[in-house]
Amino acid sequence: MKPVPTFVVIDDIDENRFLLTKTLLRKFPSSFIVECQDSTGALNAITAHRPAVIVVHRSSDLDGLSLIRELRRRDAITPIIMVSGRDTYPEALTAGAQVFLNYDAWLRIGTVVDEVLNPTQAKPVTQSPFFSSAATGAVGRSL
């Protein structure tokens, strides 16, 4: 029996957190999801809950890239998926995210998390969705 995965979802906008959480629960119905609005709550959550994956947009006190760098200072291993409407793809990967999703791909978060958790079954995507007409919206590097 697989353990119940824990996820941390960080976004300063309630509706975005709701959308990300609801979409994750469709793919992982028995998962435990911790929602955070600010960086203090997020940093406490990753320490207390040891999530399988962290999903980051931005917090009320830090932009997404700064938040990823802070998370990486505390946890160098847990996969981070950044979601954003701005093309911060290369910067997100440099900051420590494994995957970047643009707004159009947010509804794929469950599938992308599954790919991150099961990398031997996933095909790594390495192109920015902002520069490819056939892009899936998910970009990153293999784990």
C-alpha positions in Angstrom: 0.0 0.0 0.0 1.4 3.4 -1.0 1.7 6.1 1.6 -0.7 9.0 1.3 1.2 11.8 -0.4 1.4 15.2 1.2 1.6 18.4 -0.9 2.2 22.0 0.0 0.5 24.6 -2.2 1.7 28.2 -1.9 -0.2 31.1 -3.4 -1.4 34.4 -2.0 -4.7 34.3 -3.9 -7.4 32.1 -2.4 -9.0 31.2 -5.7 -5.7 30.0 -7.2 -4.9 27.8 -4.1 -8.4 26.4 -4.4 -8.0 25.6 -8.1 -4.6 23.9 -7.6 -5.8 22.0 -4.5 -9.0 20.8 -6.2 -7.1 19.7 -9.3 -4.5 17.8 -7.2 -7.3 16.1 -5.2 -8.8 14.8 -8.5 -5.5 13.0 -9.2 -4.6 12.1 -5.6 -8.0 11.8 -3.8 -6.5 10.6 -0.5 -3.6 13.1 -0.4 -3.1 15.6 2.4 -2.7 19.1 1.1 -1.4 22.0 3.1 -2.3 25.4 1.7 -0.1 28.4 2.5 -0.6 32.1 1.8 2.7 33.5 3.2 6.3 32.4 3.3 6.4 31.8 7.0 3.5 29.4 6.8 5.1 27.7 3.8 8.5 27.3 5.5 6.9 25.9 8.6 4.7 23.5 6.5 7.6 22.0 4.6 9.4 21.3 7.9 6.4 19.9 9.7 4.9 17.9 6.9 7.8 16.8 4.7 5.8 17.0 1.5 6.3 14.9 -1.6 6.0 18.0 -3.8 5.8 21.7 -3.3 3.6 23.8 -5.7 4.6 27.5 -5.8 3.0 30.5 -7.4 3.9 33.3 -4.9 3.3 34.2 -1.3 1.8 37.4 0.1 5.3 38.5 1.1 7.6 37.0 -1.6 7.5 36.7 -5.3 7.7 33.1 -6.7 11.4 33.1 -7.5 12.4 34.5 -4.1 10.1 32.0 -2.4 11.7 29.1 -4.3 15.2 30.2 -3.2 14.0 30.3 0.5 12.4 26.9 0.2 15.6 25.5 -1.3 17.6 26.9 1.6 15.5 24.8 3.9 14.9 21.8 1.7 17.3 20.9 -1.1 15.5 17.7 -2.2 11.7 18.0 -2.4 10.6 18.7 -5.9 9.2 22.2 -6.5 6.7 23.0 -9.3 6.3 26.7 -10.1 3.1 28.0 -11.7 3.0 31.4 -13.2 1.5 33.5 -15.9 4.8 35.3 -16.5 7.6 33.6 -18.4 10.0 33.0 -15.6 10.9 29.6 -16.9 14.7 29.8 -16.9 14.8 31.8 -13.7 12.5 29.3 -11.9 14.8 26.4 -12.8 17.8 28.4 -11.8 16.2 29.2 -8.4 15.6 25.5 -7.8 12.2 24.5 -9.3 12.1 21.2 -11.2 9.1 22.1 -13.4 7.5 25.3 -14.6 3.8 25.5 -15.6 2.3 28.5 -17.3 -1.3 29.5 -16.5 -2.7 27.5 -19.4 -1.3 24.3 -18.0 -2.4 24.7 -14.3 -5.2 22.2 -14.8 -2.5 19.6 -15.6 -0.9 20.0 -12.2 -2.1 16.5 -11.1 -0.5 14.8 -14.1 2.7 16.8 -13.8 3.0 16.0 -10.1 2.5 12.3 -11.0 5.3 12.6 -13.5 7.6 14.3 -10.9 6.8 11.5 -8.4 7.3 8.8 -11.0 10.2 10.1 -13.2 11.0 6.7 -14.8 7.5 6.8 -16.5 7.7 10.5 -17.5 9.2 12.1 -20.6 11.2 15.1 -19.5 10.1 18.4 -21.1 12.8 20.9 -21.6 11.3 23.6 -23.8 9.7 26.8 -22.6 6.0 26.8 -23.4 6.2 30.5 -24.4 8.4 29.6 -27.4 6.8 26.5 -28.7 3.5 26.3 -30.5 3.1 22.6 -29.7 4.1 23.0 -26.1 2.2 21.3 -23.3 2.8 24.1 -20.9 5.0 22.0 -18.6 8.7 22.6 -18.7 11.5 21.5 -16.6 14.4 19.1 -16.2 14.3 15.4 -15.4 15.0 14.5 -11.8 
